[in-house]
Structures are given as structure tokens and as C-alpha cells.
């Protein structure tokens, strides 16, 4: 899978919103989007009004970058969402929200989704007591996610949760004692923090 290796803060400036790609830095005053809200590039101030196609493309790119997925993964998730009954856009968001790396970020076990992917790929995360090293693993209702039971991992996870204000998403039951996150229900639109117009994303992908 291709990897974006350039400065991540440029992506936030390009989309005009915080995508929270840099962990705690995004919550500080030194966040680049706080200082330079214009798109990157020396000719940003001369850019023309976006077209209808451009607006929908930007929403799709914003959603893809928020969760850190490739174009091929995104298209696969969209095809999965089309098979669900109900709102396709909300189904797409729910599928991406149920990724294992996103669950770790939502539970506060990691500072960012890239940090969460690193923890998963290095074998530090367990689901229902078994090691899972696939960041795109889809959690289900009743699954229990936890870091490996070592003192070093426990200290790191507690520090991450403290830095983020000990988040407690409504669809996850966080046990502070043994640092587990149980999926009590599937995420709904109100539980998802991505600031995107999912309807425009569906329109772009359905054209």
C-alpha cells in the first residue's frame, strides 16, 4: 500500500480542517492550521472558486485522510456500504469507524491513528484475548480490545489517555482498571467526529 511521507500538516491545511494526524500537537497553539489556515503552496491565494466536482472530491479526500486509508481501501469500504440497508453515507462512516486502529484512537489508547497503526502492526494489541496485527480489522459488537498486558504498555496507554482527557465514547465501555475497551454497540453518526458531508462523498463515488 502506498504511504504518504510528506508533512502531514499540509493535508489539514489543504482540506481546511483539523484531521488530527499529529496527536497531541493538533491540540496545541503551535498547530500549523492555527497559524496558516490558507491551503499550502505559494499560489494558494490565487485559487479560483471550486467547482461542484471539486467540492465533492475534497470531501472524499478529507474522509479518506481522516482515517488514513488508501484509495483502494476507501473504494472497498464504499462498495461494502452500498450493500447495507439505510443511509449509505452513514454506513460508510460506521465501517471506517470500526477499524481497529480507529478504535484505539477513539478509546484514547493511542495519540493518533498512525500511532495506533504502529501499535497494531507491532503486535501490541489483542482482540478477545488474541493478538491482531491488522489495523483494518473490523471490530464487532461484544469484542474486547486491549493492549498487551505489560507494565510498559499500560504506562504508555495511561499517559495517552491522560493527554487526551480520558475519552469515553458512547459506543465503547472503557475499563480503567485493566485498560480494556468493549464494543457495547456499533457506532452511529452522532458518535463519529469526522467533520465531513457524507452525502457529498456518496455522490462523488456514485457518479
C-alpha positions as CSV (number, residue, x, y, z in Angstrom):
1,X,0.0,0.0,0.0
2,X,1.3,3.5,-0.9
3,X,2.3,5.6,2.0
4,X,2.1,9.4,2.4
5,X,5.6,10.5,3.6
6,X,5.3,14.3,3.2
7,X,4.4,16.7,6.1
8,X,1.0,15.7,7.5
9,X,0.0,19.2,8.5
10,X,-0.2,20.1,4.8
11,X,-3.1,17.8,4.5
12,X,-5.1,19.6,7.2
13,X,-4.3,23.0,5.6
14,X,-5.4,21.6,2.2
15,X,-8.7,20.4,3.4
16,X,-9.2,23.4,5.7
17,X,-10.0,21.4,8.9
18,X,-8.0,19.6,11.6
19,X,-7.7,15.9,10.7
20,X,-5.8,15.2,13.9
21,X,-3.0,13.4,12.2
22,X,-0.2,14.6,14.7
23,X,-1.7,13.5,18.0
24,X,-1.2,16.0,20.9
25,X,0.4,18.6,18.6
26,X,-3.1,19.1,16.9
27,X,-4.4,20.3,20.3
28,X,-1.7,22.9,20.8
29,X,-1.5,26.5,19.7
30,X,1.6,25.6,17.5
31,X,-0.7,23.6,15.2
32,X,0.1,25.0,11.7
33,X,-3.6,25.3,10.7
34,X,-4.0,27.8,13.6
35,X,-1.2,30.0,12.1
36,X,-1.8,29.5,8.4
37,X,-5.3,28.5,7.5
38,X,-4.7,29.0,3.8
39,X,-4.0,26.0,1.6
40,X,-0.3,25.1,1.1
41,X,1.6,26.4,-1.9
42,X,2.8,29.9,-2.9
43,X,-0.2,30.5,-5.2
44,X,-2.9,29.4,-2.7
45,X,-4.3,32.9,-2.5
46,X,-5.0,33.0,-6.3
47,X,-7.0,29.8,-6.5
48,X,-10.4,30.0,-8.1
49,X,-13.8,29.1,-6.6
50,X,-14.1,25.3,-6.5
51,X,-16.4,23.5,-8.9
52,X,-19.2,21.1,-7.8
53,X,-16.8,18.3,-8.7
54,X,-14.0,19.8,-6.7
55,X,-16.2,20.2,-3.6
56,X,-17.2,16.6,-3.6
57,X,-13.6,15.5,-4.3
58,X,-12.4,17.4,-1.3
59,X,-15.0,15.8,1.0
60,X,-13.9,12.4,-0.2
61,X,-10.2,13.2,0.3
62,X,-11.0,14.7,3.7
63,X,-12.7,11.5,4.9
64,X,-10.0,9.2,3.4
65,X,-7.2,11.2,5.1
66,X,-9.1,11.5,8.4
67,X,-9.0,7.7,8.8
68,X,-5.7,7.2,7.0
69,X,-6.8,4.7,4.3
70,X,-5.6,4.3,0.8
71,X,-7.8,4.9,-2.3
72,X,-8.2,1.2,-2.9
73,X,-9.3,0.6,0.7
74,X,-11.7,3.5,0.6
75,X,-13.3,2.1,-2.6
76,X,-13.7,-1.3,-1.0
77,X,-15.4,0.3,2.1
78,X,-17.7,2.2,-0.2
79,X,-18.8,-1.0,-2.0
80,X,-19.4,-2.6,1.3
81,X,-21.5,0.3,2.5
82,X,-23.7,0.2,-0.7
83,X,-24.8,-3.3,0.3
84,X,-26.1,-2.1,3.7
85,X,-29.7,-1.1,4.2
86,X,-30.4,2.5,5.0
87,X,-28.1,5.5,4.5
88,X,-25.0,4.6,2.5
89,X,-23.0,7.6,3.8
90,X,-23.6,6.7,7.5
91,X,-22.9,3.0,6.8
92,X,-19.6,4.1,5.2
93,X,-18.6,6.1,8.2
94,X,-19.6,3.3,10.6
95,X,-17.4,0.8,8.7
96,X,-14.4,3.1,8.8
97,X,-15.1,3.9,12.5
98,X,-14.9,0.2,13.3
99,X,-11.4,-0.2,12.1
100,X,-9.1,-1.5,14.9
101,X,-6.7,1.4,14.6
102,X,-9.6,3.9,14.9
103,X,-11.0,2.0,18.0
104,X,-7.6,2.5,19.7
105,X,-7.7,6.3,18.9
106,X,-11.3,6.6,20.0
107,X,-10.6,4.9,23.3
108,X,-7.6,7.1,23.9
109,X,-5.2,4.1,23.8
110,X,-3.1,5.9,21.1
111,X,-2.4,9.6,20.4
112,X,-3.3,9.3,16.7
113,X,-4.4,6.8,14.1
114,X,-0.9,6.5,12.8
115,X,0.3,5.8,16.3
116,X,-2.5,3.2,16.7
117,X,-1.5,1.5,13.4
118,X,2.1,1.2,14.7
119,X,0.9,-0.5,17.9
120,X,-1.2,-2.9,15.9
121,X,1.4,-3.8,13.3
122,X,4.0,-4.4,16.1
123,X,1.7,-6.9,17.8
124,X,0.9,-4.9,20.9
125,X,-2.9,-5.2,20.6
126,X,-5.3,-8.0,21.5
127,X,-8.9,-8.6,20.5
128,X,-10.8,-11.1,22.6
129,X,-7.5,-12.3,24.1
130,X,-5.9,-13.0,20.7
131,X,-3.2,-10.8,19.1
132,X,-4.3,-9.0,16.0
133,X,-1.8,-7.2,13.8
134,X,-4.1,-5.9,11.0
135,X,-5.0,-2.2,11.5
136,X,-8.1,-2.6,9.2
137,X,-9.6,-5.4,11.4
138,X,-13.3,-4.7,11.8
139,X,-14.5,-5.0,15.4
140,X,-18.0,-6.3,16.2
141,X,-20.4,-5.7,19.0
142,X,-19.1,-7.5,22.1
143,X,-15.5,-7.5,21.1
144,X,-13.0,-6.6,23.8
145,X,-9.9,-4.6,22.7
146,X,-6.9,-4.2,25.0
147,X,-3.1,-3.6,24.8
148,X,-0.8,-6.4,25.7
149,X,-0.7,-6.9,29.5
150,X,2.7,-5.5,30.2
151,X,3.7,-2.7,32.6
152,X,5.4,-0.7,29.8
153,X,2.3,-0.8,27.6
154,X,0.0,0.0,30.5
155,X,2.0,3.1,31.4
156,X,2.1,4.3,27.8
157,X,-1.7,3.8,27.3
158,X,-2.5,5.6,30.6
159,X,-0.3,8.5,29.5
160,X,-2.1,8.7,26.2
161,X,-5.5,8.7,27.8
162,X,-4.4,11.4,30.3
163,X,-3.1,13.6,27.4
164,X,-6.5,13.3,25.6
165,X,-8.6,13.9,28.7
166,X,-9.6,10.2,29.2
167,X,-12.1,10.0,26.4
168,X,-15.2,7.7,26.9
169,X,-17.0,7.2,23.6
170,X,-20.7,6.2,24.0
171,X,-20.2,3.0,21.9
172,X,-17.2,1.8,23.9
173,X,-17.1,0.7,27.5
174,X,-13.7,1.7,28.8
175,X,-12.4,-0.2,31.9
176,X,-9.8,2.0,33.6
177,X,-8.6,-0.8,35.8
178,X,-7.4,-3.4,33.2
179,X,-7.4,-0.9,30.3
180,X,-9.9,-2.7,28.1
181,X,-12.4,-1.3,25.6
182,X,-15.5,-3.3,24.9
183,X,-17.7,-2.6,21.9
184,X,-21.2,-2.2,23.5
185,X,-22.9,-1.3,20.2
186,X,-22.0,-0.3,16.7
187,X,-21.1,3.4,16.2
188,X,-23.8,5.8,14.9
189,X,-23.4,9.1,13.1
190,X,-23.6,11.1,16.4
191,X,-20.6,9.1,17.7
192,X,-18.4,10.0,14.7
193,X,-16.2,13.1,15.0
194,X,-15.3,13.3,11.3
195,X,-16.4,16.7,10.0
196,X,-17.5,15.6,6.5
197,X,-20.6,15.8,4.4
198,X,-21.0,12.1,3.8
199,X,-23.8,12.8,1.3
200,X,-21.3,14.6,-1.0
201,X,-18.9,11.7,-0.6
202,X,-21.6,9.2,-1.8
203,X,-22.4,11.5,-4.7
204,X,-18.8,11.6,-5.8
205,X,-18.3,7.8,-5.5
206,X,-21.6,7.0,-7.2
207,X,-21.0,9.2,-10.3
